[in-house]
Amino acid sequence: MTAGIYTSRHRPAGFNFERLVSVPRSGYIYPLRGTVILYIEQMKTKPSKLLKGHFDHLPRCIFWPNEISQFIAEHRRKWGVSTVSIEEILEILLRQKSVIRAEFTSNKYDTIIRYLRGKHSTNELALSLQRDSFLSHGTALTTHGMASSENILYVNREQSPKDRPGGITQGGMRLAFRNKQRQSKYIFNHSAVKYMLLSGKHTDRAGVTRIKNLAGETVDVTDKERTLIDVVVRPAYAGGIERVTDAYAKAADGIDVDHMIDLLQRLDHAYPYHQAIGFLLERAGRPSADCQKFEALGKEFDFYLDYGMKRPAFNKKWRLYYPASLE
């Protein structure tokens, strides 16, 4: 049993052994063991019926462990089971499948527990893992129809505000992009699906929107323009640079370039990602007038489209190294 949810087993309130062995009018003394079993079974049966009647009318929801304990504590009197402990009520709900316990396991970190009322999509489960989180990167590409789904979901929660790093140098960037992209180790598994928890830089949720997706779910997710920026910054979280270029080719005609530039300025990345974005938009066939807006942001450094590239090609116009496989 998990600490914080199940702590100890208590004798139910009102459970009086002396009453169970008292001599009734007939003068017959009931055997203690049989009477205790009968009492406990009656105690379990009545709450089970009461709880099922109430929970069958509850809407779908996802509880954190402390939330379901608080919910039970606040409602058990109204349900007519005020003398039954919170732990016992939760056991009953789990046993009758009014609530399902979902475990998200990791090789490195403690298991995350959620309690589910009703069926929930993988997107909804992902958003339940961190407070104030939103779908991002490859999962956002899928949500907006810019890429096919993968067997891993990316869910982002912003860090607290931090000072912007100091000035960049050509040598510093060369060193940063020489090896493969570092990735979050916060990966959890549930029902054959992986969930990667990200801690993105603080942006005051720039470009994060709440939409109803094709499945009819309301989810918090980065909008198309923010998503296309994010996957250039961290292509591995989109499934690789090839999926990024495919997403640009698919979505280029439907994005708001001015909104994208505004987001870039709000995100305030230290590196010149606008060079990579301009290159990809031009490659996807976006009008030259739109691409010139990214050129106008400057090209002070040679930059990199991906991490860990071997023998990359170089585009002089954008001063950008890119995988030769994109030629």
Order of alpha helices (4+ residues) and beta strands (2+ residues): alpha-alpha-beta-alpha-alpha-beta-beta-alpha-beta-alpha-beta-alpha-beta-beta-beta-beta-alpha-alpha-alpha-alpha-alpha-beta-beta-beta
